[in-house]
Amino acid sequence: MSFVNELINAVNEFRKNKFLIKEIKPYKPIEKKNELLFFFKPEILIHKNIDLKKVFEITEEKFKEFETEVEYISLISGEYLKKHEIMAKHYGVINKVAKHGKNELTSQALKNFEEIFGISPEKAELLGAFQFLEKFPYFNEFSLNVLWENLESKKLSSGVYCEKIKIGEKHVFLLNGFHPFQLYHFTKEGSFIIAIALASDTKWKILRENFIGATNPEKAAEGSLRRIFLEKKEELGIPVVNQGYNCVHLSAGPVEALVELLRFCSNYEENKILKPEETAIGKKFLEEFNAETLEKIMENPKIDVNGKLLSVFDATEEMDTEQAISFLKNYF
């Protein structure tokens, strides 16, 4: 059954009444090999000139093409996302580093910092983006993001990026300077997302590469959603489509998907909290792990994969659910 008209009605209602969260289709798990969280980002929703009907129709066609079924839909306001820190939690390491700076860096990230910038972390002024905004209040989320985009960032580790900035006579090393504006984009007044839980027997890797496409729409596969939105942005009325504004999200792997499903399909206003055992993917994990172990896995700890320390999310990225479970049994 088509969801296009229901989504358009929900968007129109939100623009009139500015509710916090509206459930469009209640969560009902479907037994498939994989279960994922998809959402439309604000950049493809909030501007009045966007042809939402076409955007939703294109997406619905892709759902059918890649044999995905819809389990749940909700419209979630920026105010709700901010109040319950949904996006802050969603961005995990990126957010923690932006908030707490040097204290959140792993030993490997600190080592990489010294190798890249030629100064020991102890001697350098290393500030997370929010620490930077507090220390230099004449910057805001927007101006900091402009500064960040005009300098070259270096990757210290997964989710950790650094830029060297001269302020007056001294140098500051800024960590994840893009993130405050990234959060603001989701949580500002009038902003919203549409979250959709999906079930599919299609391989995770195919869904990531060919259904949604690479993070950078210019590098996304022909026919993938991100590539289509880039190529048709004028026709659809989307102001900007690029790596930072890539229109849609899809869970990167099964552990991340479980965490995201619980986060985005719960209703914290009504204290309706989705539990792992109530999801199709959570049940699969609980057949092999007890609740305590699953909780530990969902905390995304680092594990040693062939001599390389990786987070659970990264180690299981694009694995199908059963493959990820078999892999994780070697560690938990």
C-alpha positions in Angstrom: 0.0 0.0 0.0 1.3 3.5 -0.9 2.4 5.7 1.9 2.9 8.9 -0.2 -0.3 10.7 0.6 0.0 9.8 4.3 3.4 11.4 4.4 2.3 14.5 2.6 -0.7 14.9 5.0 1.6 14.5 8.0 4.0 17.1 6.7 1.2 19.6 6.0 -0.2 18.9 9.5 3.3 19.5 11.1 3.6 22.8 9.2 0.3 24.0 10.7 0.5 22.6 14.2 4.2 21.9 15.0 3.7 18.7 17.0 6.7 16.9 18.6 6.2 13.5 17.0 3.5 11.8 15.0 3.3 8.0 14.4 2.1 7.5 10.8 2.4 3.7 10.8 2.7 1.8 14.2 5.7 -0.5 14.5 5.0 -4.0 13.5 8.0 -6.3 12.9 8.2 -8.3 9.7 10.3 -11.5 9.6 13.0 -10.9 7.0 16.8 -11.5 6.9 17.5 -7.9 7.7 15.9 -5.0 9.5 17.1 -1.4 9.0 16.3 2.2 9.9 15.9 4.7 7.1 15.1 8.4 7.4 14.6 11.4 5.2 16.8 14.2 6.4 15.7 17.9 6.9 17.4 19.1 3.7 14.9 17.1 1.5 11.8 18.0 3.6 11.8 21.5 5.1 12.0 23.8 2.1 8.5 24.7 0.7 9.6 24.5 -3.0 10.6 20.8 -2.7 8.2 18.5 -4.7 7.6 16.1 -1.8 5.1 14.0 -3.7 7.8 13.1 -6.3 10.5 12.6 -3.6 8.2 10.1 -1.8 7.2 8.4 -5.0 10.8 7.9 -6.1 11.6 6.5 -2.7 8.6 4.2 -2.7 9.6 2.8 -6.1 13.1 2.1 -4.8 11.6 0.3 -1.7 9.7 -2.0 -4.2 12.7 -2.4 -6.5 15.0 -3.6 -3.6 12.2 -5.7 -2.0 12.0 -3.8 1.3 8.8 -3.7 3.3 7.8 -0.8 5.6 7.3 -1.7 9.3 7.0 1.7 10.8 6.8 5.4 9.9 6.9 8.6 12.0 7.4 12.3 11.6 9.8 13.5 14.2 10.3 17.3 14.9 13.6 19.0 15.5 12.3 20.1 18.9 11.8 16.4 19.9 15.2 15.4 18.5 16.8 18.1 20.6 14.8 17.5 23.8 15.6 13.8 23.8 19.2 14.2 22.4 18.3 11.7 19.6 20.8 13.1 17.0 23.5 13.7 19.6 23.3 10.0 20.5 22.9 9.1 16.8 26.3 10.7 16.0 28.0 8.9 18.9 31.8 9.4 18.8 31.5 12.5 16.6 29.3 14.1 19.3 31.3 13.0 22.3 34.5 14.3 20.8 32.8 17.6 19.9 31.6 17.9 23.5 34.6 16.6 25.5 37.5 17.1 23.1 40.9 15.5 24.0 39.4 13.4 26.8 37.5 11.3 24.3 40.4 10.5 22.0 41.8 7.0 21.9 45.6 6.4 22.3 45.7 5.7 18.5 44.0 9.0 17.7 46.4 10.9 20.0 49.3 9.1 18.3 48.0 10.0 14.9 47.6 13.6 16.0 51.2 13.8 16.9 52.3 12.2 13.6 50.1 14.5 11.5 50.7 17.8 13.3 54.2 17.3 14.7 53.2 18.4 18.2 52.5 16.3 21.3 48.8 16.4 22.4 50.0 17.4 25.9 51.5 20.6 24.5 48.7 21.4 22.1 45.4 23.2 22.8 43.0 20.5 21.6 39.3 21.6 21.8 36.1 19.9 20.8 33.8 22.1 18.8 31.4 22.8 21.7 34.4 23.6 24.0 35.7 26.0 21.2 32.3 27.8 21.0 32.3 28.2 24.8 35.9 29.6 24.8 35.4 31.9 21.7 31.7 33.0 22.0 32.0 35.4 19.0 31.7 32.2 16.9 28.4 30.4 16.5 27.4 27.1 14.8 27.2 28.6 11.4 30.4 30.7 11.4 32.4 27.8 12.9 31.1 25.6 10.1 32.1 28.1 7.5 35.6 28.3 9.0 35.8 24.5 9.1 34.8 24.2 5.4 37.5 26.6 4.4 40.3 24.7 6.0 41.7 21.2 5.5 40.7 18.6 8.1 42.8 15.6 9.0 41.2 12.3 10.1 42.6 11.1 13.4 40.4 8.0 13.7 36.8 6.9 13.0 34.5 9.9 13.7 37.4 12.1 14.7 38.6 15.0 12.5 41.0 17.9 13.4 41.9 21.3 11.9 44.7 23.7 12.9 43.3 27.2 13.4 45.2 30.4 14.2 43.4 32.7 16.6 45.4 35.8 17.4 48.9 34.7 18.2 48.2 31.1 19.1 47.1 27.9 17.4 44.1 25.9 18.4 43.5 22.4 17.2 39.7 22.1 16.6 38.0 18.7 16.8 34.9 18.0 14.7 34.2 21.6 14.1 31.4 20.8 11.7 29.2 19.0 14.3 27.4 21.9 16.1 26.0 23.1 12.8 25.2 19.5 11.8 23.1 19.1 15.0 21.5 22.5 14.5 20.4 21.5 11.0 18.4 18.7 12.6 17.1 20.4 15.7 16.4 24.0 14.7 12.8 25.3 14.8 10.7 24.0 11.9 13.1 21.2 11.2 12.0 17.5 11.1 12.8 14.1 9.8 10.7 11.1 8.7 11.9 7.8 10.1 11.0 4.5 8.5 11.8 1.0 9.7 12.4 -1.4 6.8 12.6 -5.2 6.6 14.2 -7.0 3.6 15.8 -10.2 2.4 18.1 -8.1 0.1 21.8 -8.2 1.1 22.8 -5.3 3.3 25.7 -4.4 1.0 23.4 -4.1 -2.0 21.0 -1.9 0.0 23.8 0.4 1.1 25.5 0.6 -2.3 22.7 0.4 -4.8 19.5 1.4 -3.0 20.8 4.4 -1.0 24.2 5.0 -2.5 27.6 6.2 -1.2 27.7 9.0 1.4 28.9 11.4 -1.3 26.0 11.5 -3.9 28.5 12.3 -6.7 30.2 8.9 -6.0 26.9 7.1 -5.5 25.9 4.3 -7.8 23.7 5.1 -10.8 20.0 4.7 -9.9 20.6 4.9 -6.1 18.5 7.3 -4.1 21.3 9.8 -3.4 22.4 9.8 -7.0 18.8 10.4 -8.2 18.3 13.2 -5.8 21.6 14.8 -7.0 20.7 14.5 -10.7 17.1 15.6 -10.2 17.7 18.3 -7.6 16.5 21.2 -9.8 13.4 19.2 -11.0 12.6 18.3 -7.4 13.4 21.7 -5.9 16.1 20.5 -3.5 18.4 23.4 -2.8 21.6 21.5 -2.1 22.7 17.9 -2.5 26.2 17.0 -1.5 28.2 14.9 1.0 27.0 17.0 3.9 23.4 17.2 2.7 22.8 13.8 1.2 19.1 13.7 1.8 18.6 10.2 3.4 20.1 7.8 6.0 20.2 4.0 6.1 21.7 1.9 8.9 25.2 0.9 8.1 25.0 -2.6 9.6 22.9 -4.8 11.8 24.1 -3.8 15.3 23.9 -0.1 14.4 20.4 -0.9 13.0 19.2 -2.4 16.2 20.4 0.6 18.2 18.8 3.0 15.7 15.5 1.2 15.6 15.2 1.4 19.4 16.1 5.1 19.3 14.0 6.3 16.5 10.9 4.0 16.8 10.4 4.7 20.5 8.2 7.6 21.7 9.9 9.2 24.6 7.1 11.7 25.1 4.6 8.9 25.9 7.3 6.7 27.5 6.7 4.0 24.8 10.2 2.6 24.7 10.9 -0.2 22.1 12.8 -3.1 23.5 15.2 -5.4 21.5 13.0 -8.4 22.0 10.1 -6.5 20.4 12.0 -6.1 17.1 12.7 -8.7 14.5 16.4 -8.1 14.4 16.6 -8.0 18.2 15.0 -11.4 18.5 17.6 -12.9 16.1 20.4 -11.5 18.4 18.7 -12.8 21.5 18.6 -16.3 20.1 22.4 -16.3 20.4 23.2 -13.8 23.2 21.6 -13.1 26.5 20.2 -9.7 27.2 23.2 -8.5 29.2 25.6 -9.5 26.4 23.5 -7.9 23.8 23.4 -4.7 25.8 27.3 -4.8 25.9 27.4 -5.3 22.1 25.0 -2.4 21.5 27.3 -0.1 23.5 29.7 -0.4 20.4 32.9 -1.5 22.2 36.2 -1.9 20.4 37.2 -5.4 19.4 40.5 -6.8 17.9 39.9 -7.8 14.3 43.0 -9.3 12.8 45.3 -7.1 15.0 43.2 -3.9 14.3 41.0 -2.3 16.9 37.6 -1.6 15.4 34.3 -0.6 17.0 31.5 -3.3 16.8 29.6 -1.0 14.4 32.5 -0.7 12.0 33.4 -4.3 12.2 29.9 -5.4 11.3 29.2 -2.7 8.7 27.3 -4.1 5.7 27.2 -7.6 7.0 23.8 -9.4 6.8 22.3 -10.1 10.3 23.1 -13.8 10.5 26.7 -13.1 9.3 27.2 -10.4 12.0 25.8 -12.7 14.7 28.2 -15.5 13.7 31.1 -13.0 13.6 30.3 -11.5 17.0 30.1 -15.0 18.7 33.9 -15.0 18.4 34.1 -12.0 20.7 31.1 -12.2 23.1 
